[in-house]
Amino acid sequence: MTALRFEIFHTDPSSNARRGRVHTLHGSFDTPAFMPVGTRASVKGVFPEMVAQCGAQILLNNTFHLMLRPGEEIIRRMGGVHAFMNWHGPILTDSGGYQAYSLAEQNAVDDEGVTFKSIVDGSLVRLGPERAMQVQNALGPDIMMAFDDCPPSAEPRAARGAGKGEDDEAREDARLTAAVKRDSTRKGYDHAARLRIANERTVRWLERCKAAHARPGEQSLFGIVQGGTDLAMRSWCAERVANIELPGYAIGGVAVGEPFEQIAKVVRHTAPLLPAAKPRYLMGVGYERDLLAAARAGVDMFDCVLPTRNGRNANAFTRTGQVRLRNAKFAEDPGPIEPGCDCAACRPARGVFSRAYIRHLFMAGEMLGPILVSLHNLRHFQRFMGDVRETIGSGDWPGLVQRWPVAAPGLSGAAQ
């Protein structure tokens, strides 16, 4: 068997959506797929078998964080990331390129790579294409991402994407501002020039990544398209990245401060430029309407920290929107997080954990609260993606939105 094989079972005639399956040496996953994020080889607060019970078939780990702690050589000696974290399905690793954006206040970027100030001990850490491949080859994931240069999406401004919470807006705006400050010269910040430099570096670094990849028979390298919200830049980068023969391709630098409409526009433009016979991965996107719009544009893979990050903060995802369980109105609410949900927190067969009880857990600082809401959120996104896959076969997109009102904006204008 090859390291990766992609089957497409059905393509929706009213859009670019397709339903398929990716096969790897550690098993298969159905597409479109949502990958829970286990940054440090752990989906926070949840056993691996619980993640699988929620419906997840593939996880994401982070190269940068695992390189820093415990170090890739320890993980290699422990049998690789699958054995290390006791997850026996497929795993994808991010290369560390995104951390050059998200930790911009702690690093410097040049044509050879990124110099980070370690978040563990403050030491200087160098990461470039060859080093990113060396680390990922040692970690042993099924899919590994090329090291890329992720630029700011736009010039500084508040990140105002409807559907984001205030914490999300503040987080993205802080990252954007830090990245722009780092990339400014004596003459200030030139966004067009920064996009051009990032694109050129991303293509050069991809070529170096492919040359340095030591285990192509076991691990599949995906290239990444950058370009910010500039569609011409996206086209330029997509053409050159797609001309490099790889098992799969990704759209990066999206959802880093842009509103929904810009995210959808970039994805609708870029996804069809990537090889149709290869998996297409949209990195770091996770709200339901974003997922729906991207799936209809022809994207096959997604990841996001939202299910567990929001779960740890008492924010539960439901078909009609988020429920903030710290709210006092839930203090005596006997109902489940979401009626009809079959997650470990909601399903009647095992007894409902009421909203009142879950609120109590958060107010009392009990760790069970974040675990229960994280499990609910993980199951929510797997249920949603399962329904998207079914809808690609049936073509009943209005019915999908009736069942999932929270995703409604993702239907408008998504067909091509």
C-alpha positions in Angstrom: 0.0 0.0 0.0 1.2 3.5 -0.7 1.5 6.1 2.1 -1.7 7.7 1.0 -4.6 6.9 -1.3 -7.6 9.1 -1.9 -11.0 7.9 -3.3 -13.8 10.2 -4.4 -17.2 8.5 -4.1 -19.5 11.3 -5.1 -19.4 14.9 -6.3 -22.3 17.2 -5.7 -23.7 18.5 -9.0 -24.8 21.8 -7.5 -21.4 22.7 -6.0 -17.8 21.5 -5.9 -18.4 19.4 -2.8 -17.2 15.8 -2.9 -17.4 12.9 -0.6 -14.5 10.5 -0.3 -12.1 8.6 1.8 -8.4 8.9 2.5 -6.4 5.7 3.2 -3.1 5.8 5.2 -0.9 3.2 6.7 -2.7 3.7 10.0 -6.2 3.5 8.7 -8.7 5.5 6.7 -10.9 8.5 7.3 -14.0 9.7 5.5 -14.1 13.1 3.9 -15.0 15.9 4.3 -13.3 15.3 7.7 -12.9 17.4 10.8 -9.7 16.7 12.7 -9.6 17.4 16.5 -6.4 19.2 17.6 -4.1 17.4 20.0 -1.3 20.1 19.9 1.0 18.4 22.4 -0.1 14.8 21.5 -3.2 15.2 23.6 -6.7 16.3 22.9 -7.0 18.3 26.2 -8.8 16.5 29.0 -10.1 13.6 26.8 -8.9 10.0 26.5 -8.0 9.0 22.9 -10.8 6.3 22.9 -13.3 9.0 23.9 -12.2 11.1 20.9 -12.8 8.1 18.7 -16.2 7.5 20.3 -17.1 11.0 19.3 -16.6 10.0 15.7 -13.1 11.4 15.0 -11.0 9.3 12.6 -7.9 11.4 12.4 -6.1 13.8 14.8 -3.7 16.7 14.4 -0.5 17.2 16.4 1.8 20.2 16.3 5.4 19.8 15.2 6.7 23.0 16.9 5.3 22.2 20.4 6.4 18.5 20.3 9.9 19.6 19.1 10.2 21.8 22.2 8.7 19.3 24.6 9.4 16.4 25.0 11.5 16.5 21.8 11.1 14.5 18.6 13.9 12.0 19.5 12.1 10.9 22.7 8.9 10.4 20.7 10.8 8.5 18.0 12.3 6.2 20.6 8.9 5.7 22.1 7.6 4.4 18.8 6.3 7.6 17.2 3.3 9.8 17.9 0.8 7.0 17.4 2.3 4.8 20.1 3.3 7.7 22.3 -0.3 9.1 22.6 -2.0 5.7 22.2 -4.0 6.8 19.1 -3.9 4.1 16.4 -5.7 6.0 13.6 -4.2 8.5 11.2 -2.3 11.6 12.5 -1.4 14.8 10.7 1.3 17.2 12.0 1.4 20.9 11.4 4.9 22.0 10.4 5.4 25.0 12.7 4.9 27.6 10.0 1.7 28.9 11.6 3.5 29.4 14.9 5.8 31.9 13.0 2.6 34.0 12.7 0.8 33.2 15.9 3.9 33.8 18.0 5.2 36.7 16.0 6.2 38.7 19.0 8.7 36.0 19.9 10.4 35.3 16.6 12.1 36.6 13.5 11.6 35.4 9.9 14.2 35.4 7.1 14.7 33.6 3.8 16.2 30.5 5.5 13.5 30.0 8.2 12.4 31.3 11.6 14.2 31.9 14.8 11.9 31.4 17.8 12.3 32.3 21.5 11.3 29.0 23.1 8.0 29.2 25.1 9.5 26.5 27.3 12.8 27.9 28.5 13.4 31.1 26.5 16.3 29.7 24.5 16.6 30.4 20.8 15.2 27.8 18.5 15.8 27.6 14.7 13.2 26.1 12.4 13.4 25.9 8.7 12.3 23.5 5.9 15.0 20.8 6.5 14.6 20.9 10.3 10.7 20.8 10.0 11.1 17.6 7.9 13.6 16.1 10.2 11.3 16.6 13.2 8.2 15.3 11.4 10.1 12.3 10.0 11.0 11.4 13.6 7.5 12.0 15.0 6.1 9.6 12.4 2.7 11.1 11.4 0.8 9.8 8.4 0.5 13.3 6.9 3.1 16.0 7.4 2.9 19.6 6.3 5.5 21.6 4.5 7.1 24.5 6.3 5.6 27.7 5.0 5.7 31.4 5.5 2.3 32.5 6.9 1.9 36.3 6.4 -0.7 38.6 8.1 -4.0 38.4 6.3 -4.3 42.2 6.1 -3.1 45.4 7.6 -3.9 45.9 11.3 -7.6 46.3 12.2 -10.0 44.7 14.6 -10.9 41.2 13.6 -14.7 41.5 13.1 -16.0 38.2 11.9 -19.6 37.6 12.8 -19.9 34.4 14.8 -16.7 35.0 16.7 -16.7 35.8 20.3 -15.0 38.7 21.9 -12.1 36.5 23.0 -11.6 35.2 19.5 -11.6 38.7 18.1 -9.1 40.0 20.6 -6.8 36.9 20.1 -6.8 37.3 16.3 -6.3 41.0 16.4 -3.4 40.7 18.8 -1.7 38.1 16.6 -2.3 40.2 13.5 -0.9 43.3 15.1 2.2 41.5 16.4 2.9 39.9 13.0 2.6 43.3 11.2 4.9 44.9 13.8 7.5 42.2 13.3 7.3 42.5 9.5 7.5 46.3 9.4 10.6 48.2 8.2 11.8 51.7 8.7 9.3 52.7 6.0 6.5 50.9 7.7 4.5 47.9 6.7 4.0 47.1 3.0 1.3 44.4 2.9 1.6 43.7 -0.9 5.4 43.2 -0.5 4.9 41.0 2.5 2.5 38.7 0.6 4.9 38.5 -2.3 7.8 37.6 -0.1 5.7 35.0 1.8 4.6 33.4 -1.4 8.1 33.1 -2.8 9.4 31.7 0.4 6.6 29.2 0.7 7.3 27.8 -2.8 11.1 27.7 -2.2 10.6 26.1 1.2 8.2 23.5 -0.2 10.9 22.4 -2.8 13.4 22.1 0.0 10.9 20.2 2.2 10.3 17.7 -0.6 14.0 17.2 -1.1 14.6 16.7 2.6 11.7 14.4 3.2 13.3 11.1 4.3 10.3 8.8 4.5 8.0 9.4 1.5 7.0 5.7 1.4 5.5 6.0 4.9 4.5 9.6 5.3 2.7 12.0 2.9 3.9 15.6 2.5 1.3 18.2 1.8 2.1 21.6 0.3 0.5 24.9 1.5 -0.9 27.8 -0.5 -0.5 31.3 0.9 -1.5 34.7 -0.4 -3.6 36.4 2.2 -6.9 37.7 0.9 -5.4 38.8 -2.4 -6.9 36.5 -5.0 -4.1 37.1 -7.5 -1.5 36.2 -4.9 -3.5 33.0 -4.2 -3.6 32.1 -7.8 0.2 32.7 -8.2 1.0 30.5 -5.2 -1.5 27.8 -6.0 -0.1 27.4 -9.5 3.4 26.9 -8.3 2.6 24.7 -5.3 0.3 22.5 -7.4 3.1 22.1 -10.0 5.1 20.2 -7.3 3.9 16.6 -7.3 2.6 15.8 -3.8 0.0 13.5 -2.2 -2.1 16.5 -1.1 -2.4 20.2 -0.8 -3.6 22.8 1.7 -4.9 26.3 1.9 -3.1 28.2 4.7 -3.2 31.7 6.1 -7.1 31.7 6.4 -9.1 32.6 9.4 -6.3 34.8 10.8 -8.4 37.9 11.3 -10.7 37.9 8.2 -14.5 38.1 8.4 -16.5 35.1 7.1 -17.2 36.7 3.7 -13.5 37.0 3.0 -12.7 33.5 4.2 -15.4 32.1 1.9 -14.2 34.2 -1.0 -10.6 33.0 -0.7 -11.5 29.4 -0.3 -14.0 29.4 -3.2 -11.3 30.9 -5.4 -8.4 28.7 -4.2 -9.8 25.2 -3.8 -10.6 24.6 -7.5 -7.0 25.6 -8.4 -5.7 22.6 -6.5 -5.5 19.1 -8.1 -8.9 17.6 -8.1 -7.6 14.0 -7.5 -5.7 14.9 -4.3 -7.0 15.7 -0.9 -7.5 19.5 -0.2 -7.0 20.7 3.4 -8.2 24.0 4.8 -6.0 24.7 7.8 -7.3 26.0 11.1 -10.9 26.7 10.2 -13.7 25.5 12.4 -17.0 27.4 12.7 -19.9 25.5 11.1 -20.6 28.0 8.4 -16.9 28.2 7.4 -16.8 24.4 7.2 -20.0 24.2 5.1 -18.9 26.9 2.7 -15.5 25.3 2.3 -16.9 21.8 1.8 -19.1 23.1 -0.9 -16.0 24.7 -2.5 -14.4 21.3 -2.7 -12.3 21.1 0.5 -11.9 17.7 2.1 -10.1 18.2 5.4 -10.4 20.7 8.3 -9.0 21.2 11.8 -9.6 23.6 14.6 -9.1 24.0 18.4 -12.6 25.4 18.9 -14.3 22.2 20.3 -12.0 21.8 23.2 -10.9 25.4 23.7 -14.5 26.5 23.9 -15.4 23.5 26.0 -12.8 24.4 28.6 -14.5 27.8 28.8 -18.1 26.5 29.3 -19.1 27.4 25.7 -21.1 24.6 24.1 -21.8 24.4 20.4 -25.3 23.5 19.3 -27.3 23.3 16.1 -28.6 26.8 16.7 -25.5 28.5 18.2 -23.3 28.5 21.2 -24.6 28.1 24.7 -22.6 29.8 27.5 -23.2 27.5 30.4 -21.8 29.8 33.1 -24.9 32.0 32.6 -27.0 32.3 35.7 -30.1 31.3 33.8 -28.9 27.7 33.7 -28.5 27.4 37.5 -31.7 25.3 37.8 -32.0 24.1 34.2 -32.6 20.3 34.3 -32.1 19.8 30.5 -29.1 18.5 28.7 -26.7 20.8 26.8 -28.6 20.0 23.6 -31.8 17.9 23.4 -31.3 15.2 20.8 -27.5 15.1 21.0 -26.0 11.6 21.5 -22.8 12.7 23.1 -21.6 11.3 26.5 -22.9 14.4 28.3 -26.4 14.5 26.7 -27.6 11.0 25.8 -30.5 9.8 27.9 -29.5 6.1 27.9 -26.7 6.9 30.4 -28.5 9.7 32.2 -28.4 13.4 31.4 -25.7 15.7 32.8 -28.0 18.7 33.3 -27.1 22.3 32.4 -27.5 23.1 36.0 -25.0 20.4 37.0 -22.5 21.4 34.4 -22.8 25.1 35.4 -22.1 24.0 39.0 -19.0 22.2 37.9 -17.6 25.3 36.2 -18.5 27.6 39.1 -16.9 25.1 41.5 -13.8 24.7 39.5 -14.3 21.0 39.0 -12.4 19.5 36.0 -15.4 17.3 34.9 -17.1 20.4 33.6 -14.6 21.1 30.8 -14.4 17.4 30.0 -18.1 17.1 29.5 -18.5 20.2 27.4 -15.4 19.3 25.3 -16.9 15.8 24.7 -20.1 17.4 23.6 -18.3 19.9 21.3 -16.2 17.2 19.7 -19.3 15.1 19.0 -21.1 18.2 17.7 -18.6 18.7 14.9 -18.4 15.1 14.0 -22.2 14.9 13.8 -22.2 18.0 11.6 -19.5 16.7 9.3 -21.3 13.4 9.0 -24.5 15.2 7.9 -22.4 17.2 5.4 -21.1 14.0 3.9 -24.7 12.6 3.7 -25.9 15.8 2.1 -23.2 15.6 -0.6 -24.9 12.4 -1.6 -28.5 13.6 -1.4 -28.1 17.2 -2.5 -30.5 18.4 0.1 -28.6 21.5 1.2 -31.7 23.4 2.3 -32.5 20.4 4.6 -29.0 20.5 6.1 -29.4 24.2 7.0 -32.9 23.5 8.5 -31.2 20.9 10.7 -28.2 23.1 11.4 -29.4 26.7 11.4 -26.0 27.8 12.8 -24.4 26.9 9.4 -26.9 28.9 7.3 -24.5 31.6 6.1 -22.2 28.8 4.7 -24.8 27.9 2.1 -25.2 31.3 0.6 -23.0 31.8 -2.5 -21.0 28.6 -1.9 -21.9 26.8 -5.1 -19.7 27.2 -8.1 
